[in-house]
Amino acid sequence: MIGFMKNKNRIHQVYSELKYQDGRSRIFTGSYYPLARLLKSEIPEVAEALRYEEAANILVKAGEKSTTDNTVGLADPAFFAVFSSLL
């Protein structure tokens, strides 16, 4: 997705490493929620920080209408500023 973005050289993703007691480790994308706010407040070079998560089996309601979606993307409002060429 990032390959065609006009500001792709300014977009970075956080990876975390989970270390198990038996010596194994697992690397995954993402971090704990407070990190986005901390990065933006503590590092002047960070113009924007956002969180994105996918959730499964979410009930979505609008007035009298409702649906259960298999996957829903949950994102901070900054998502649209960072990924502006998606609009």
Backbone torsions as a table, in degrees:
resi	resn	phi	psi	omega
1	MET	NA	-38.1	-173.9
2	ILE	-73.9	-23.3	-173.3
3	GLY	-52.2	-34.7	-177.1
4	PHE	-97.1	0.9	-176.0
5	MET	-71.1	139.0	-178.6
6	LYS	-67.9	-29.8	179.7
7	ASN	-108.8	31.3	-173.9
8	LYS	-59.6	-28.2	179.4
9	ASN	-73.8	-7.8	179.7
10	ARG	-108.4	0.4	-178.3
11	ILE	-103.8	127.5	-179.0
12	HIS	-128.1	154.4	179.1
13	GLN	-120.9	141.4	179.6
14	VAL	-87.7	134.3	172.9
15	TYR	-116.4	145.8	178.1
16	SER	-123.4	154.2	177.1
17	GLU	-120.0	125.6	177.0
18	LEU	-100.7	120.1	-178.8
19	LYS	-105.9	128.4	179.5
20	TYR	-93.0	157.3	-179.2
21	GLN	-62.9	-26.9	-179.0
22	ASP	-82.4	5.8	176.7
23	GLY	98.0	-16.1	177.5
24	ARG	-71.1	158.9	174.5
25	SER	-144.2	160.9	179.7
26	ARG	-138.9	130.3	177.8
27	ILE	-102.2	133.6	179.9
28	PHE	-141.1	158.2	177.7
29	THR	-78.4	144.8	176.2
30	GLY	106.6	179.9	-178.0
31	SER	-160.9	-173.3	176.4
32	TYR	-80.3	148.7	-172.3
33	TYR	-51.9	-40.8	-176.9
34	PRO	-63.7	-17.0	-175.5
35	LEU	-62.8	-39.8	-179.0
36	ALA	-57.7	-48.8	-180.0
37	ARG	-64.1	-40.2	-179.8
38	LEU	-65.9	-44.0	179.0
39	LEU	-58.9	-44.8	-177.8
40	LYS	-68.2	-37.3	-177.4
41	SER	-81.6	-26.4	-174.3
42	GLU	-102.2	-17.8	-176.6
43	ILE	-121.6	107.4	-175.7
44	PRO	-57.9	-29.3	-178.5
45	GLU	-71.2	-15.3	179.0
46	VAL	-82.0	107.7	-178.5
47	ALA	-76.3	-36.4	-179.0
48	GLU	-153.5	148.0	176.1
49	ALA	-136.4	138.1	-179.1
50	LEU	-140.9	160.9	177.7
51	ARG	-117.0	142.9	177.9
52	TYR	-140.8	137.4	179.1
53	GLU	-147.4	145.6	173.6
54	GLU	-103.8	136.0	178.9
55	ALA	-123.3	146.5	-177.0
56	ALA	-106.8	151.5	175.2
57	ASN	55.3	53.9	-178.4
58	ILE	-98.3	133.0	175.3
59	LEU	-85.1	122.5	179.4
60	VAL	-112.9	127.0	-178.7
61	LYS	-125.1	140.5	172.2
62	ALA	-139.3	103.1	-175.8
63	GLY	64.3	-123.9	-180.0
64	GLU	-86.8	-11.7	-177.5
65	LYS	-90.2	143.0	176.3
66	SER	-149.4	155.9	177.0
67	THR	-152.7	153.3	172.9
68	THR	-107.8	122.5	-177.9
69	ASP	-104.2	142.5	180.0
70	ASN	-65.3	-39.6	179.9
71	THR	-141.3	131.1	178.1
72	VAL	-126.5	134.7	175.6
73	GLY	-90.3	129.1	177.9
74	LEU	-112.3	125.1	-175.9
75	ALA	-143.5	154.8	171.9
76	ASP	-68.3	155.7	177.1
77	PRO	-56.4	-26.6	179.9
78	ALA	-63.7	-15.3	179.9
79	PHE	-52.8	-45.0	-176.4
80	PHE	-73.8	-25.2	175.1
81	ALA	-74.3	-41.9	-178.3
82	VAL	-71.0	-44.5	-177.7
83	PHE	-103.8	50.1	-172.6
84	SER	-63.3	-27.7	-177.2
85	SER	-76.7	-1.0	176.1
86	LEU	-79.3	-16.6	-175.9
87	LEU	-80.4	NA	NA
